Amino acid sequence: MARVEIRSESCKSCGYCVKFCPKAVLVIGKQVNSKGYECVEAQNMEACVACRTCAVMCPEAAIEICR
C-alpha cells in the first residue's frame, strides 16, 4: 500500500491535491501550520492507488508518495 507524506510546513492549503485526487484520499484538515494555513491530510489511504497526481499538482512540492 502506498503512503502519502505531506510536509505540513510547506502546505499552503491551495486544495489542488484534494481537487485532482481521483480517489478522494486527501482533505484539507484542521491542523494549522506555522504560516497559518490549514494543512492537507490523508484520510482514506486504503483507496490510494499511488498515481502521484497530488504530488504533481502541488505547487509547493509538499507531497511525496512512498511505497
C-alpha positions as CSV (number, residue, x, y, z in Angstrom):
1,M,0.0,0.0,0.0
2,A,1.2,3.5,-0.8
3,R,1.8,6.2,1.8
4,V,1.2,9.9,1.2
5,E,3.8,12.0,3.0
6,I,2.8,15.7,3.4
7,R,5.3,18.3,4.6
8,S,2.8,20.4,6.5
9,E,5.1,23.4,6.9
10,S,5.2,23.7,3.1
11,C,1.5,23.3,2.5
12,K,-0.4,26.5,1.6
13,S,-3.9,24.9,1.6
14,C,-4.4,25.6,-2.1
15,G,-6.5,22.5,-2.5
16,Y,-5.1,21.3,-5.9
17,C,-4.2,17.9,-4.5
18,V,-7.6,17.5,-3.0
19,K,-9.4,18.6,-6.2
20,F,-7.4,16.4,-8.5
21,C,-7.1,13.2,-6.5
22,P,-9.1,10.6,-8.4
23,K,-9.8,8.6,-5.3
24,A,-10.6,11.3,-2.8
25,V,-7.8,10.4,-0.5
26,L,-6.9,13.9,0.7
27,V,-8.8,16.6,2.6
28,I,-8.0,20.0,4.0
29,G,-7.6,19.3,7.6
30,K,-7.9,21.4,10.8
31,Q,-4.2,21.4,11.7
32,V,-2.7,24.8,11.1
33,N,1.0,25.2,10.2
34,S,3.3,28.0,11.5
35,K,2.3,30.1,8.5
36,G,-1.4,30.0,9.3
37,Y,-2.5,27.5,6.6
38,E,-4.8,24.5,7.3
39,C,-2.7,21.6,6.1
40,V,-3.9,18.8,3.8
41,E,-4.3,15.4,5.4
42,A,-4.7,11.9,4.0
43,Q,-8.0,10.4,5.3
44,N,-8.7,7.4,3.0
45,M,-5.3,5.8,2.4
46,E,-6.7,2.4,1.6
47,A,-8.1,4.0,-1.6
48,C,-4.8,5.4,-2.7
49,V,-3.5,3.9,-6.0
50,A,-0.2,5.8,-5.9
51,C,-0.9,7.7,-9.1
52,R,1.1,10.7,-7.8
53,T,-1.3,13.2,-9.2
54,C,-1.4,15.0,-5.8
55,A,2.4,15.4,-5.8
56,V,2.5,16.6,-9.4
57,M,-0.3,19.2,-8.8
58,C,1.2,20.6,-5.6
59,P,2.9,23.9,-6.4
60,E,4.9,23.8,-3.2
61,A,6.2,20.2,-3.7
62,A,4.9,19.4,-0.3
63,I,3.7,15.9,-1.2
64,E,5.6,12.7,-1.7
65,I,4.2,9.2,-2.4
66,C,6.1,6.3,-0.8
67,R,5.6,2.6,-1.1
